[in-house]
Amino acid sequence: MFLWTSKDLTTVVIFAVLGLVYTLFVAQIAPLTGIRGAGYLFIVGHVIFISAQLLLYYGGRWRFLFSTILFVLLTLPTYFIGPPYDILARVPLVVTAIFGDMLFNSIYGFFKTHNKLLLLSIMFSLIFHPINQIFTILYYLLYAPQALSGFLSLMSFMLPIIIIESIVGGHLGYKIFERVKVFHSAVNPS
């Protein structure tokens, strides 16, 4: 069933706007430096938002997807994941959000009943970005082979940083969830 409360909608909008603010004031600095791959140094902030919001949706389906779509629309005029107003460059993130939403919310109940949400948060953070990179590789197939080759060499170089930032971001996202859930669950007892 597709029943959302006003709290669900508010949470979706708040995380999309928080992602926009982080992109504008922190992550957007990387492309402006001119250093290829510098944006991967700021993944930790996005991982924190992804982990915290998925946990705060308490297994509610499609909230993460809609938050990601709203985030992508809000960041269109920025240098997030490519040049401003390049919709095609942002499609891999939306496709990843579809798969991520289905995966996370399908296994959320199991991890919640076994009190292992920290493990779920870290595992999902480690899975989300490689899946996003796979869909980004498919996006690069639309361009010249040199673009794909450059992306693959950059990814192989930055992969350890992405893994470390995913673990740290998943852990910090869980800690934020732990702090916020007291106030959040007062409105949404589950």
C-alpha positions as CSV (number, residue, x, y, z in Angstrom):
1,M,0.0,0.0,0.0
2,F,1.2,3.5,-0.8
3,L,0.1,5.3,2.4
4,W,2.4,8.1,3.5
5,T,2.0,10.2,6.5
6,S,3.0,13.9,6.6
7,K,6.0,12.8,8.7
8,D,7.1,10.5,5.9
9,L,6.8,13.3,3.3
10,T,8.6,15.7,5.6
11,T,11.5,13.3,6.2
12,V,11.8,12.7,2.4
13,V,12.0,16.4,1.8
14,I,14.3,17.2,4.7
15,F,16.9,14.6,3.5
16,A,16.7,15.8,-0.1
17,V,17.3,19.4,1.1
18,L,20.1,18.3,3.4
19,G,21.8,16.6,0.5
20,L,21.4,19.7,-1.6
21,V,23.0,21.9,1.2
22,Y,25.9,19.4,1.6
23,T,26.4,19.4,-2.2
24,L,26.3,23.2,-2.5
25,F,28.6,24.0,0.4
26,V,30.9,20.9,0.5
27,A,30.8,18.4,-2.3
28,Q,30.6,20.9,-5.1
29,I,34.0,22.2,-4.2
30,A,35.6,19.1,-5.6
31,P,34.8,19.6,-9.3
32,L,35.8,23.3,-9.1
33,T,39.4,22.2,-8.1
34,G,39.9,20.6,-11.4
35,I,41.3,17.5,-9.8
36,R,39.8,14.4,-11.3
37,G,38.2,12.2,-8.7
38,A,38.3,14.7,-5.9
39,G,34.5,14.3,-5.5
40,Y,35.1,10.8,-4.2
41,L,36.7,12.4,-1.1
42,F,33.3,13.8,-0.1
43,I,31.3,10.6,-0.4
44,V,31.3,10.2,3.3
45,G,28.7,13.0,3.7
46,H,26.3,11.5,1.2
47,V,26.8,8.0,2.8
48,I,25.8,9.5,6.2
49,F,22.6,10.9,4.8
50,I,21.8,7.7,2.9
51,S,22.3,5.5,6.0
52,A,20.5,7.8,8.4
53,Q,17.5,8.3,6.1
54,L,17.1,4.6,5.2
55,L,17.1,3.7,8.9
56,L,14.6,6.5,9.8
57,Y,12.2,5.3,7.1
58,Y,11.8,2.1,9.3
59,G,11.6,-0.2,6.2
60,G,9.0,2.0,4.4
61,R,9.3,1.4,0.7
62,W,10.0,4.0,-1.9
63,R,10.7,6.8,0.5
64,F,14.5,6.6,-0.3
65,L,13.7,6.5,-4.1
66,F,11.5,9.6,-3.9
67,S,14.1,11.4,-1.7
68,T,16.8,10.6,-4.2
69,I,14.7,11.8,-7.2
70,L,13.9,15.0,-5.4
71,F,17.6,15.4,-4.5
72,V,18.6,14.8,-8.1
73,L,16.1,17.4,-9.3
74,L,17.3,19.9,-6.7
75,T,21.0,19.4,-7.6
76,L,20.5,19.8,-11.4
77,P,22.0,23.3,-11.4
78,T,25.1,22.1,-9.5
79,Y,28.2,20.2,-10.5
80,F,27.0,17.1,-8.6
81,I,27.8,14.0,-10.7
82,G,28.7,16.0,-13.7
83,P,28.0,19.3,-15.4
84,P,24.9,21.4,-14.4
85,Y,21.6,20.4,-16.1
86,D,23.0,17.1,-17.3
87,I,20.1,14.8,-16.5
88,L,21.6,11.8,-18.2
89,A,24.6,11.9,-15.8
90,R,22.3,11.6,-12.8
91,V,20.2,8.7,-14.1
92,P,22.6,6.0,-12.6
93,L,22.0,7.4,-9.1
94,V,18.2,7.2,-9.6
95,V,18.5,3.6,-10.9
96,T,20.7,2.7,-8.0
97,A,18.2,4.2,-5.6
98,I,15.5,1.9,-7.1
99,F,17.6,-1.2,-6.4
100,G,18.9,0.2,-3.1
101,D,15.4,0.9,-1.9
102,M,14.2,-2.6,-2.8
103,L,17.2,-4.3,-1.3
104,F,17.4,-2.4,2.0
105,N,13.7,-2.5,2.8
106,S,13.5,-6.2,1.9
107,I,16.1,-7.1,4.5
108,Y,15.4,-4.4,7.0
109,G,12.9,-6.4,9.1
110,F,15.3,-9.3,9.5
111,F,18.1,-7.0,10.8
112,K,15.8,-5.1,13.0
113,T,14.4,-8.2,14.7
114,H,18.0,-9.4,15.3
115,N,19.1,-5.9,16.6
116,K,21.8,-5.6,13.8
117,L,20.9,-2.3,12.2
118,L,24.5,-1.1,12.5
119,L,25.6,-4.0,10.5
120,L,22.9,-3.4,7.9
121,S,23.8,0.3,7.7
122,I,27.5,-0.5,7.0
123,M,26.8,-3.4,4.7
124,F,24.3,-1.3,2.6
125,S,26.8,1.6,2.5
126,L,29.4,-0.8,1.1
127,I,27.0,-2.2,-1.5
128,F,25.3,1.1,-2.6
129,H,28.3,2.8,-4.1
130,P,29.7,-0.1,-6.1
131,I,26.2,-0.7,-7.5
132,N,26.1,3.0,-8.4
133,Q,29.5,2.7,-10.1
134,I,28.3,-0.2,-12.2
135,F,25.4,1.8,-13.4
136,T,27.7,4.7,-14.1
137,I,29.9,2.4,-16.2
138,L,26.8,1.7,-18.3
139,Y,26.3,5.4,-18.6
140,Y,29.8,5.8,-19.9
141,L,29.2,3.3,-22.6
142,L,27.2,6.1,-24.3
143,Y,30.5,8.1,-24.7
144,A,33.8,7.5,-26.3
145,P,35.9,4.5,-25.1
146,Q,38.5,6.9,-23.7
147,A,35.9,8.3,-21.3
148,L,35.1,4.8,-20.0
149,S,38.8,3.9,-19.8
150,G,39.4,7.1,-17.8
151,F,36.5,6.4,-15.5
152,L,37.6,2.8,-14.8
153,S,41.2,3.8,-14.0
154,L,39.9,6.5,-11.7
155,M,37.6,4.0,-10.0
156,S,40.3,1.5,-9.5
157,F,42.5,4.2,-7.9
158,M,39.7,5.6,-5.6
159,L,38.1,2.3,-4.6
160,P,40.0,2.0,-1.3
161,I,38.9,5.5,-0.3
162,I,35.3,4.7,-1.3
163,I,35.3,1.6,0.8
164,I,36.8,3.4,3.9
165,E,34.4,6.3,3.5
166,S,31.4,3.9,3.1
167,I,32.3,2.1,6.3
168,V,32.8,5.4,8.3
169,G,29.6,7.0,6.7
170,G,27.5,3.9,7.5
171,H,28.7,3.9,11.1
172,L,28.1,7.7,11.5
173,G,24.7,7.4,9.8
174,Y,23.7,4.7,12.3
175,K,24.9,6.9,15.2
176,I,22.8,9.8,13.9
177,F,19.9,7.4,13.6
178,E,20.4,6.3,17.2
179,R,20.3,10.0,18.4
180,V,17.3,11.0,16.2
181,K,15.1,7.9,16.6
182,V,14.0,8.9,20.1
183,F,12.4,12.0,18.7
184,H,11.4,10.5,15.4
185,S,9.8,7.4,16.9
186,A,7.7,9.5,19.2
187,V,5.8,10.5,16.0
188,N,6.2,7.1,14.3
189,P,6.0,4.3,16.9
190,S,7.0,1.0,15.1
